[in-house]
Amino acid sequence: MEENRKELLDSLVDIRDVEIDETLPIEERMKSYVEQIKNPYMFKVGDTIVRVSYANTQETLNDNFVNLLASM
């Protein structure tokens, strides 16, 4: 089990290594983020695996994603 976790950790991008150019338009920031993070639904922060999911609300995935990037 621990070996599988290590393999998963090794395959994930650490979000602390993602760099967003705040001078870019939001669409370009989104593209840059996805290109760098590889999988926006699963990444790591150090040795912690982060899985992203969204609640059943009126906000769309795009709304939440734009809000996330705008806050960076």
N, C-alpha and C positions, 0 to 999 in steps of 0.2 A: 504493500500500500504506500509506504513512504517513498519507494523508488518511483512509483507512478506520479506522486505529487511533485517530486523533484524534476521529473521529465516535463510535467506540465509547466512548472515554474520556469524552467529553462526555455520553454517555447514561447512564453509570454513576454510582451514588451513592458518594461517598467515605465509607468506614466510620468515618473519624475524625469525621464530622459526625453520626453516629448517637448519640443520647443515650438511655440506658436508666435508668429510675427503679428503683433497687434496692429500693425499699420495696414495689413491686407484687408480687403473686403471680407465680410463674413463667409461668403461662399468659398473663397480661397482658404480661409482658416479651416473650414470644415474639411476641405479636400486634403489639406496638409495634415490635419489631425488623423484622419482615417488612414492616409498613406503611412504615417509614422507608427500609429498604434496597432495597425494590422487588423485587430478584432476589437471594435469599440464596445463589444458586449462582455469581453473577458480580457483583463490585463492584470498587471501586478503592481503593487507598491511595496518595494523591497521584497520580503518573503511572504507577503500577504496577497492571496488571489482575490481579485475583485470581479464579481459577476454582476452585470447591470441588467436590471429589469424595470419595467414601468408599471405603475398602478393603472387600473381601469378608470381613467378620467377623461375629461374632454380635451386635455392637452395631447397633442400628437407627439410621436417620437421626434419629428423634426423640430417642434416647439422646444422640447426638452434639450435636444442637441444644440440648437442655436443658443439657448440660455446658458448651457454649459460653456460653450466656446466664448460667448460674450463676457463671461465672468473671468476668463483667463487673461 
